[in-house]
Amino acid sequence: MKHLLKAAFILGFIISIAATAPNSMRADFNGSWQIDTSKSDFGELPIERAAAIKFILIQSKTDVAFDRTFHNLPVGSKETLKLDGTEFENKQSDHTVKRTLQLSEDKLTLTVNSKYHMTPEEQEPWDYTRAETYALAKDGKSILLTRISVTPGGTETVKAFYNRVFN
């Protein structure tokens, strides 16, 4: 009887650990991510316009910093967005961008929603939107970035696959 109780206790303990382990894990977006063009779909866009070739994410409790490197561009793109959905606004001479960031309930997807207002010189102003979802694989080794841009000329969808770069 003693052995049976001991075995039941151990089995119950193992089951309780297994049942709570996925919920206690925290998704880790932190690190460097390199594009895998063989697993990506850029639609009709060239890679230069479709996606960053590399990005670094630094996630804290309150925000995520994005540092993107693009093909054939000497300067990347850096910005930090708040996880509480606070709007970030960036004004340039010919456009304004407003972005928000959300983290999914399962903590495996970051979504960046952007609204662009373009004011090109000697042209009529125009607007477009972009939704980017960064879906982290459960093993934490890859991210699928799906970007949907809705412009006056139509909708563009890009699916860029990134592998975590381990140093």
PEHU-V681066 format. One record per pair of residues at least 12 apart in sequence whose ideal C-beta (glycine too) atoms are under 6 Angstrom apart, sorted by the first residue. I is the first residue (numbers start at 1). GAP is how many residues later the second one is. D is the distance in whole Angstrom. If there is no record, write none. Layout:
I_GAP_D, I_GAP_D
//
This chain:
27_80_4, 27_81_5, 27_109_5, 28_112_6, 29_28_5, 29_30_5, 29_107_6, 30_28_6, 30_29_5, 31_133_5, 32_24_5, 32_133_4, 33_22_5, 33_110_6, 33_129_4, 34_20_5, 34_129_6, 34_131_5, 35_18_5, 35_125_6, 35_127_6, 36_125_5, 36_127_5, 39_122_4, 40_120_5, 40_121_5, 41_118_5, 42_116_5, 43_113_6, 43_114_6, 43_115_6, 47_24_5, 48_23_5, 48_24_6, 50_108_5, 51_107_6, 51_109_4, 52_16_4, 52_17_6, 52_18_5, 53_16_6, 53_18_5, 54_15_4, 55_13_4, 62_21_6, 63_17_5, 63_19_5, 63_20_6, 64_17_6, 65_15_4, 66_13_6, 81_20_4, 83_20_5, 85_15_5, 87_13_5, 94_25_6, 94_26_6, 95_21_6, 95_23_5, 96_21_5, 97_17_6, 97_19_5, 98_17_5, 99_13_6, 99_15_5, 100_13_5, 108_28_5, 109_24_6, 109_26_5, 110_24_4, 111_22_5, 112_20_4, 113_18_5, 114_16_4, 115_14_6, 116_12_5, 126_26_5, 128_23_4, 129_21_5, 130_19_5, 131_17_5, 132_15_5, 133_13_5, 141_23_5, 142_21_5, 143_19_5, 144_17_6, 145_15_4, 146_13_5
//
